[in-house]
Amino acid sequence: MERSLRLRREAEVRRARGRGRAWADGPLVARVLPNGIVPPRNRYTVIAGKKVGKSHERNRAKRLVRESLRLTHPRLRPGFDVVVIVRGTLDDLPTFAAADAVLSRIVARAGLLLPENGPRPPDPSES
């Protein structure tokens, strides 16, 4: 994930975790907080605690979620800080497809997805 999309400062991560609205689905929890950055852009961070497993398991879980975020990012409304917390083990999140499915459900429920189709131009056959 490119550097400008990362939520890096500890104070900003704490603010998003503390004040952000929570959306959970299975092994992931997302905390979403409007950030007020001009021009609007999203920033992301992924957190995995020791309950997830040993360091190589935590790192794999975070890599899976980061890759899913990287691919989902262009479809999201800008202007939010998103903290994704991994709370399950690798048994709950075994593949990229599983991570992507869970994250897609979370962002859809959080209302972060951009509309797929903008306003339709008038259809000449309807006149």
C-alpha positions in Angstrom: 0.0 0.0 0.0 1.4 3.3 -1.0 2.7 5.6 1.8 0.2 8.4 1.4 -2.6 5.9 2.1 -1.2 4.8 5.5 -2.4 5.9 8.8 0.9 6.1 10.6 0.9 8.3 13.7 -0.1 6.5 16.9 -2.3 9.4 18.0 -4.3 9.3 14.8 -4.7 5.5 15.1 -5.8 5.9 18.7 -8.3 8.6 17.7 -9.8 6.5 14.9 -10.0 3.4 17.2 -11.6 5.4 20.0 -14.0 7.6 18.2 -14.6 5.7 15.0 -17.8 3.8 14.3 -17.2 0.0 14.5 -18.3 -2.5 11.8 -17.5 -6.2 12.5 -17.8 -9.3 10.5 -16.2 -12.5 11.6 -12.5 -12.2 12.1 -12.3 -8.4 11.2 -13.4 -5.2 12.8 -13.2 -1.9 11.0 -13.2 1.4 12.8 -14.2 4.2 10.5 -13.8 7.9 11.3 -14.2 10.9 8.9 -10.8 12.6 8.7 -11.4 16.1 7.2 -8.3 16.0 5.1 -8.4 18.4 2.1 -8.4 17.1 -0.6 -10.4 14.2 0.7 -8.5 10.9 0.8 -8.6 7.7 2.9 -5.9 6.4 5.2 -5.7 2.9 6.4 -3.9 0.8 9.0 -4.2 -2.9 9.9 -3.7 -4.1 13.5 -3.3 -7.7 14.7 -2.8 -8.5 18.4 -1.0 -11.4 19.9 -4.3 -13.4 20.2 -4.2 -13.8 16.4 -1.1 -16.1 16.7 2.6 -16.0 16.5 4.4 -13.2 14.6 4.4 -15.0 11.2 0.6 -15.6 11.6 -0.1 -12.0 12.5 2.0 -10.8 9.6 0.3 -13.1 7.1 -3.2 -12.0 8.3 -2.2 -8.3 8.0 -0.7 -8.9 4.5 -4.0 -10.5 3.4 -6.1 -7.6 4.7 -3.7 -5.0 3.3 -3.9 -6.5 -0.2 -7.6 -6.6 0.0 -7.7 -2.9 1.1 -5.3 -2.0 -1.7 -7.6 -3.5 -4.3 -10.8 -2.1 -2.7 -9.5 1.4 -2.2 -10.4 2.8 -5.6 -14.1 1.8 -5.0 -14.3 3.6 -1.7 -15.6 7.1 -0.9 -12.7 9.4 0.1 -12.4 11.2 3.4 -12.1 8.5 6.1 -9.5 7.0 8.4 -10.0 3.2 8.5 -8.5 1.0 11.2 -8.9 -2.7 10.5 -8.4 -4.9 13.5 -7.8 -8.6 13.0 -9.3 -10.5 15.9 -9.5 -14.1 14.5 -6.7 -16.6 13.7 -5.5 -17.7 10.3 -8.1 -20.6 10.6 -10.8 -17.9 10.4 -9.0 -16.0 7.6 -7.1 -18.7 5.6 -7.0 -17.1 2.1 -7.0 -13.8 0.3 -10.5 -14.6 -1.0 -11.8 -15.0 2.6 -10.2 -11.7 3.7 -11.5 -9.9 0.6 -15.1 -11.3 1.1 -15.1 -10.2 4.8 -13.7 -6.8 4.1 -16.1 -6.2 1.2 -19.1 -7.0 3.5 -17.8 -4.6 6.1 -17.2 -1.6 3.7 -20.6 -2.2 2.1 -22.4 -2.1 5.5 -20.4 0.9 6.5 -21.6 2.8 3.4 -18.1 3.4 2.1 -18.6 2.1 -1.4 -18.9 4.6 -4.2 -22.1 4.2 -6.3 -21.3 1.8 -9.1 -23.2 3.8 -11.7 -23.4 7.6 -11.7 -26.5 9.4 -13.0 -27.8 7.8 -16.2 -27.9 10.0 -19.3 -31.4 10.2 -20.9 -32.2 7.3 -23.2 -33.2 8.7 -26.7 -35.5 5.7 -27.3 -37.7 6.7 -24.3 -38.7 10.0 -25.8 
